[in-house]
Amino acid sequence: MKLIPISEHPDHAKILYDLLAERESNVNISHKKMPTWEEHCAFVANQPYEAWDLIVVGDDVVGTVYLTPMPPASIRGNEIGIFIFKAHQGNGYGPQAIRMLMERHGPRRYLANISPSNPRSMRMFEALGFRHSETTFERYT
């Protein structure tokens, strides 16, 4: 398995959009509806992450992993996000990709913001040594 920066794959925008479309809405915390292709392309072009890689096994892209930029001093940590195509889930690619990302970026505080509707992701991060540190509530008015 290897991690390659999204910019090094010619079809990265389409792969990322397909992965986003496959996600179940109840585990999505970053948006409430699927963005349009144009919105998605603008987001990707903005390069919002410190690191954003495709997870590649053999010739197959099995998912993506990212690391947010260093936040304000009040938070002091980088958030890891990971998404694996359903066809490739349960093969250990997620934990391996997270370990590889953390090894590449070295010692620091890593965070994972996980939907309460995603117990598989919670268990994966706990198995990697992450611990539950806070619960966030939201309200739209």
C-alpha positions as CSV (number, residue, x, y, z in Angstrom):
1,M,0.0,0.0,0.0
2,K,1.2,3.5,-0.7
3,L,-0.1,7.1,-0.2
4,I,0.2,9.4,-3.2
5,P,-0.7,13.1,-3.2
6,I,-4.0,13.6,-5.0
7,S,-2.3,16.0,-7.4
8,E,-0.2,13.2,-8.7
9,H,-3.2,11.2,-10.0
10,P,-4.8,12.5,-13.2
11,D,-8.3,11.4,-12.2
12,H,-8.2,12.6,-8.6
13,A,-11.2,14.9,-8.7
14,K,-13.4,12.2,-10.2
15,I,-12.2,9.6,-7.7
16,L,-12.8,11.9,-4.8
17,Y,-16.3,12.8,-6.0
18,D,-17.1,9.1,-6.5
19,L,-15.9,8.4,-2.9
20,L,-18.0,11.3,-1.6
21,A,-21.1,10.2,-3.4
22,E,-20.7,6.7,-1.9
23,R,-20.7,8.0,1.7
24,E,-23.8,7.6,3.7
25,S,-25.4,10.9,4.7
26,N,-25.6,9.9,8.4
27,V,-21.9,9.7,8.8
28,N,-21.1,13.0,7.0
29,I,-20.2,15.8,9.3
30,S,-18.6,18.2,6.8
31,H,-21.7,18.8,4.7
32,K,-25.4,18.0,4.7
33,K,-25.9,17.5,1.0
34,M,-23.8,16.3,-1.9
35,P,-22.0,19.2,-3.6
36,T,-22.3,19.8,-7.3
37,W,-19.4,18.7,-9.5
38,E,-18.4,22.4,-9.9
39,E,-18.5,23.0,-6.1
40,H,-16.5,19.8,-5.6
41,C,-13.9,20.8,-8.2
42,A,-13.5,24.3,-6.6
43,F,-13.0,22.7,-3.1
44,V,-10.3,20.3,-4.5
45,A,-8.6,23.1,-6.4
46,N,-8.5,25.2,-3.2
47,Q,-6.1,22.6,-1.7
48,P,-7.6,22.9,1.8
49,Y,-5.5,20.3,3.6
50,E,-1.9,20.1,4.8
51,A,-1.8,16.7,3.2
52,W,-4.3,15.0,1.0
53,D,-3.5,11.5,-0.4
54,L,-5.1,8.8,-2.3
55,I,-4.6,5.3,-0.7
56,V,-3.4,3.0,-3.4
57,V,-3.1,-0.8,-3.2
58,G,-1.6,-2.3,-6.4
59,D,-3.3,-0.5,-9.2
60,D,-6.5,0.3,-7.2
61,V,-7.3,3.5,-5.4
62,V,-9.1,2.2,-2.3
63,G,-9.7,5.6,-0.5
64,T,-8.3,8.9,0.6
65,V,-6.7,10.3,3.8
66,Y,-6.1,13.9,4.7
67,L,-4.6,16.0,7.4
68,T,-6.0,19.5,8.1
69,P,-3.7,22.5,8.4
70,M,-2.4,23.4,11.9
71,P,-5.3,25.1,13.7
72,P,-5.2,28.1,16.1
73,A,-3.3,27.6,19.3
74,S,-6.5,27.2,21.2
75,I,-7.1,23.8,19.5
76,R,-3.5,22.6,19.0
77,G,-4.0,19.6,16.8
78,N,-4.5,18.4,13.2
79,E,-7.6,16.5,12.2
80,I,-7.3,13.3,10.2
81,G,-10.0,12.4,7.8
82,I,-10.2,9.0,6.0
83,F,-12.6,7.5,3.6
84,I,-12.4,4.0,2.1
85,F,-14.5,2.8,-0.8
86,K,-17.1,0.4,0.5
87,A,-15.7,-2.4,-1.7
88,H,-12.4,-2.1,0.1
89,Q,-13.6,-1.6,3.7
90,G,-12.6,-4.2,6.3
91,N,-9.2,-5.0,4.8
92,G,-7.1,-2.9,7.2
93,Y,-6.4,-0.2,4.7
94,G,-7.7,2.6,7.0
95,P,-5.6,1.9,10.0
96,Q,-2.5,1.4,7.8
97,A,-3.0,4.6,6.0
98,I,-3.5,6.6,9.2
99,R,-0.3,5.1,10.7
100,M,1.6,6.0,7.5
101,L,0.2,9.6,7.5
102,M,1.2,10.0,11.2
103,E,4.7,8.6,10.6
104,R,5.2,11.0,7.7
105,H,4.2,14.0,9.7
106,G,5.8,13.1,13.0
107,P,4.9,13.7,16.6
108,R,2.0,16.1,17.2
109,R,-1.5,16.1,18.5
110,Y,-3.8,14.3,16.0
111,L,-7.6,14.6,16.2
112,A,-10.4,12.6,14.5
113,N,-13.9,14.3,14.3
114,I,-16.3,11.3,13.9
115,S,-20.1,11.3,13.5
116,P,-21.8,9.5,16.4
117,S,-23.5,7.4,13.6
118,N,-20.2,5.9,12.6
119,P,-19.2,3.4,15.3
120,R,-16.8,1.5,13.0
121,S,-14.7,4.6,12.6
122,M,-14.7,5.2,16.3
123,R,-13.5,1.6,17.0
124,M,-10.8,2.0,14.4
125,F,-9.4,5.2,15.9
126,E,-9.6,3.7,19.4
127,A,-7.7,0.7,18.2
128,L,-5.0,3.1,16.9
129,G,-4.7,4.7,20.4
130,F,-7.0,7.6,20.1
131,R,-9.2,8.4,23.0
132,H,-12.6,10.1,23.3
133,S,-11.8,13.7,24.3
134,E,-15.0,15.8,23.6
135,T,-18.5,15.7,22.3
136,T,-19.8,18.5,20.1
137,F,-23.4,19.6,19.7
138,E,-24.8,21.7,16.9
139,R,-27.9,23.6,16.1
140,Y,-29.0,25.3,13.0
141,T,-31.4,28.3,13.2
